[in-house]
């Protein structure tokens, strides 16, 4: 883990990240070298498994904060991801306070939560067990996603859950829940996002935002979001290769 990342998040520092969906330590190294503050490792969509997570963390976890989006709020998955050494978790589709409470319970050691005690890479395979257990509740980040109209309806109860560090907006799934797939600027979707932002400001809970383009994300930086994630590894590769091919063929035809 990167010491101090959670304290920076809670203090409202702007933290720039990008999404890793490929099960590749080499791709993680390339993205880490780009200068981002954190990596959003996506295990909800795609093929990244726990062994891939550990390989990625071994490659870059010592120099960039790696936060794993798990497939669902599962105690077993949370334990394995954190014991592998992840900086924290992102829990998708958190539509009620009870799910947020479960995420905190599984991710925090007692007395805050009930995280199971194991020995893995995070604990130095036992060599740094005491140090890790002492510091984990202060360093591990617990983020939940507000990406459904039900989450918006329950946002006041969700942000009141102790031990929660950040609400990450998921505009695309949120738009789909309003039957406005991909229409992230639709007035109803924007109003829902505004409600989440206003509630989080009132509770002094940091907010995050995902956008495909930097321009979209920076728009929400101006609105107070501090945990920012833009771009996806596969789109970097796709867009770059298409541009290169077009450039080559235009020069030769």
Secondary structure by P-SEA (a helix, b strand, c coil): cccaaaaaaaacccccbbbbccccaaaaaaaaaccccccccccccccccaaaaaaaaacccccbbbbbbcccccaaaaaaaaaacccbbbbcccccaaaaaaaaaacccccccccccccccccccccaaaaaaacccccbbbbbbcccaaaaaaaaaaaacccccbbbbbaaaaaaaaccccccccaaaaaaaaaaaaaaaaacbbbbbbbccaaaaaaaaaacccccccccaaaaaaaaaaaaaaaaaaacc
